[in-house]
Amino acid sequence: MKKFLILVFMLPLLGTAQTPADTVKVWTRGGMVSANFSQVSLSNWVAGGKSSASGTFLVNLFSNYKKDKVSWENTLDLGYGLLKEEDSKTVKSDDKIDLSSKFGYQAKGNMFYSALFNFKSQFTKGYKYPDTDTPISRFLAPGYFTLALGLDYKPSDHFSLFVSPLTGKLTLVTDDLLSAAGDFGVDPGSKTKWELGAYFKAAVKYEIMKNVSLDSKFDVFSNYIDQPQNMDVSWDVKINMKINDYLSANLNTNLIYDNDIKIEFDDNGDGVVDRKGPRVQFKELFGIGLNLKF
């Protein structure tokens, strides 16, 4: 599966390498790789606190094709982070795989007939710390595959609005224990869940001011067959602040709401789970570190 995903993203790059020199401009590609680190060391510090070290590695790549009425946009976003506090075990602070590919054929003006493919998952096992014996997630548990057909409105290179009335979504849970528990919306014992519905995606990529860029994606999916009012929402925001050619500050946020993901509630704070239900998930990462943009 990992080799397949790499191949999907590398196809447009291979196509560029074999294109004659006079037509190379139909492709635009680039990206950013950043590594952010932080460290705190305390010894006999009367104000209190803990020594810690953390690091986050981020990769954002794109490869786009545009010629005549045809466009093909490909993006790959990866993230992984670790945190270590004194004698505590190393814990994961970030883990993300997000691959998207959108093919479009111009209908009229800024409107395109488009097909979109998206894959989301993670690299390694996730735990509900401090418990590190029983994983609550892993690669392809869950894995989300989305295929959508619709119209894409692109008035400029900075904004696009994709609307699909025909979208298939596959949730994959390959872990036997998580599958048996019916996690991530699958029926207990099943490793897949198929959904048919509508999909909406808005994307903004803009330079707010000199050396400060914004990249944001907002996705909504509604299942026609089961509780269409309970929509799945994902909102990613990335702000990159360039310090110089090699240093930058990065702010990344991710908001998720998925009615199929049941999160434990402890209503009275006694350490006992009283119920489970969907909740808004939010993650924020801020770091200053090495940055390579190409």
N, C-alpha and C positions, 0 to 999 in steps of 0.2 A: 504493500500500500504506500509506504513512504517513497519507494522508487517511482511509483506511478505518479504521485503528486509532483515530484521533482521534474519528471518528464513533461507533465502538462505545462509547467511554468517555463521549461527550457525550450519548448517548441518554437515560440516566437523568436527567441534568441538565435536558435539554429537557422531559422528562416532568414534572419538578418544577415547572418554570416555568409549565406549562399546567394544573396541578392547582388546583382551587378552594381558597380559603384555609382552609376548615374541615377539609380532609384533608391539608394540607401535612405534618403530623407523621408521616405514613407514611414520609417520606423523611428520612434523616439523611446529611449530607455534610460534608466538611471536608478538612483535610490540613495539610501542612507544607512550606514551602519554605525551604531553608537554603543559605547560601553561606559556605564556609570558606576562609580564606586563611592562608598562612604565608610568611615571607620571612626570608632570612639574608643579610647583607652583610658581607663580610670584606675587609680591606685590610691587607697586611703582617702578617697574623696568624700568629705563629710557632708556634702550637699546631697549625696546619694546618686544612684544611677547604676547602669550596667555597661560594661564594655561590649562593643558589638562591631560587626563588620558585615557589609552587604554589597551586593553587586547585581547589576541588571544589564542584560545584553539585548539590544533591539536591532531588528533588520527590517527595513521597508524598501521593497523593490517594485519597479514598474517596467512594463514593456508594452508599448502601444503601436498599433499599425493604423494608418489612415491614408486612403487613396481613393480618389473619385467619390463614390457613394458608400464605400465600405470602411468600417472602422472596427478595430479589435483592441480592447483594453484589458490588460492583465496586471494584477497586483498580488504581491505576496508580503504579508506582515507576520513577523515572528518575534516572540519575546520570551525571555527566560530570566528569572532572578532568584537569588538565594540570600538568606539572612541567618547570621550566627550571633547568638548572645551568650557570652561567657561560657559556662559549662553546659548550656542547653544544646540540644541537637540542632543541626542545620535544618532550616525549614524553607519551603518554597514561597517566594513572594510574587512571582509572576510566571505564567506558562500559557503561551498562546500560539496557535497556528491558524491563519486566516488567508485562504487562497480564493481569489475571485477572477473570473474571466467573463467578459461581456462582448458579444459579437453583434454588430449593428449594420443595417442597410438603410440608407437615407430614403425616407418616404417623401418628405417635402419640407424645405426650409431647415429648421432646427429639430425636426422630428425624425426618429429612426425606428424602424421595426427591429426589435432586439431580442436576443436570447442571453440569459445570464446563468452562470454556474457559480456556486459558492460552496466551499468546504471549510468547516471549523472544527478544531479539536485542540489537543494539548500534547506535550511531549512525554511527560512522566506521570507517575502516580501522584494523586493528591490525597491529603489526610485532613481529618478534623483534629488539629493539634490540641493537646499534647499526645493524643493517641496516634502512634505511627505503625501500628500493627495491621489495622484494617483500612485499606484504601477506599476512598469514597468517589474516586474518579481515576481515569488513566487514559492513555492513547486509545481513541475510538470507543471510549466509554465515559462520556458520550462522544460521538462524532456526528456532525450535522451536514447533510448534503442537500442543497437547494438547487432546483432547476426551474427557471421561470421564463415565460414568453410574454412579451408585451411591447409597450411603446416607451421610448427613451427621449426625453426632451433635453437638448444640450444647446442652450443659447450661447455658451462661451466655454473656454477651456477651464473655467473656474467653477462651473456648476453643472450638475446633471440631475434630472428627476426621472426615475424609472418606475413605471406602473405596470403591473402584470395581473390580469384577471385569471390567469391559468398558471399555477405554480405547484410543483410537487416538492414535498419536503420529506426526507428520510432521516430518522433518528436511529443511530446505531449504538448498541450497548453490548460490546463483545465480552465483557467481564461476566463470568458465570454468577458470582454472588450478587452483583449489582442488578443483573438481569432477573435473577430469582426474586429479588426484593421489589421489582417493578420500578426501579429508579429511572428518572428522566422521562417518565411518561409511557414507557413500554409496558405491555401487559406482563404480569409476573411469569417468568420462565421464557418470555420471548426476547429476542435480541434486536428486533427491529420494530419501528413504528412508521407507517406511511400516512402522510397527510396531503390533502388537496385543498388549495385555498387561493387567496389573493396576496400579493406581495407589493410592497412599496419601499423604494430606496431613494434617499436624497443624499447627494455628495457635494461637499464644498471643499475647494482647495484654493487658498488665497494667501497672498503676502499682505499681512495686516499693516506692517510698516517695514522699513529697511531692516533686514536680518531677522525678522520675526514672521514665521509662516504658520498658517492654520490649515489643518486637514481634518475634516469631520465627515462621518458617515452615520446616517440614521436609517434603520431598517425596521419594518413592521410586517408581520405575517399573521393572517387570519385564516383559521381552518374552517372551510365551508361546512364540514360534516359534523364537527363536535365543538360546541360552544364557540361560535365565531366571534362573540363579543369579547372573549378572553384572548386578546391579541398578544403575540410574542414581540417584544421590543428590544432592540439593541442599538445603543448610541455610543459611538467611539469619537473621541476628540484628541487630536495630537497637536501640540504647539511646540515648535522648535525655535529656540532663540540662539542665534549664532553669536559666539563671542569672538572667535577668529577662525582661521582655516581648519583648526584641529580641535577646538574646544566649543562646546555648546551646552545649553541647558534645555532639558526636555520635560514637558508636562503631558502626561497621558492619563486620560480618564476613560472608564468603560462602565456604562449603565446597562443592566439587563433585567428584563422581566419576562419570565416564562412560566405560564400557569401549570406546566407539566413538572416543574422542578419543585418538590416539596421540601421546605426548610423547617427544621425543628424549632419549636417554640417552648421556652420555659417561662410560663406566665408569672409564677410567684418567686422565681429566683432560688429555688431549692435544689437545683441541679438535676431535677427529674423532668424529662420531656413530657409535656402535657398534650401537645398536638403538633401536627405538621401542616404546612400550607405554603402557597406561593408568596414570595416577598420580593421587593426590589433589591437587586444586588448592585453594589457600587464598588469600583476599584479606582484608586488614584496613585499614580507613580510620578515622582519628581526627582530628577537627578541632574548632576553636572558632571560631565566627563568627556572622554575622547569621542570625536565625531568625524566620520569620513563620508563626504557627500560626492556623488558622481553621476 
